[in-house]
């Protein structure tokens, strides 16, 4: 399991940080972060990749 930062998530998707947090609450299939500490949040890279692939299949 490879964990990525929010900054890396932004780079992979082109979404802003605000949009990522909005999508987290709005879309149930959106990848959820892993909270390591109050100031450290990571995302499972494979979950992000699967989400991107699912979007490509729909588009």
N, C-alpha and C positions, 0 to 999 in steps of 0.2 A: 504494500500500500504506500503510494507516494503522496505526500501532503504538499500542497502549494499554498502560498500566501494569497491574500486578497489582491495584492498588486499583480501577482502572476495570473490570477483569475481574470483581472481586468485586461491584461495583455492578450490572453488567449481568446477572449470573447469580444473585446471592443466595447463592453458595457462599462458604464461609470459605476463607481462604488455605490452611489445612491440608488441606481437602477438595480444593482445586484441585491441590495437589502430590500427594495420594494418587491422584486420578483420572488424573493424568499418567502414573503408573506402571502403573495397573490397566487402563485402557481404551486400546486402540491407536488409536481414532478421536478421542481427546481432543486438542484443539489443543496443539501444542508451542510453548514459548516460544523467543524469540530472545534469546540472551545477548549483550548489548552489551559488558559488562564484568562482573567478579565481583560488583559491587554494582548492576548495572543490567540488568533483565530486562524484555522487552516481548513482547507478544502481537500477532499479526496480527488486526486487528479482523474482517476478512472470514472468517477461519478460525473465530473465536469465534461469529460470526453464523451460519455454516453449521452448526456444531455445535448451536447452540440450535435452529435450524430442523429439523434431523434429529431432535432429541428431541421436538419438537412433532408431527412426522409419526408417530412411534412411539406417542405417548401417546393 
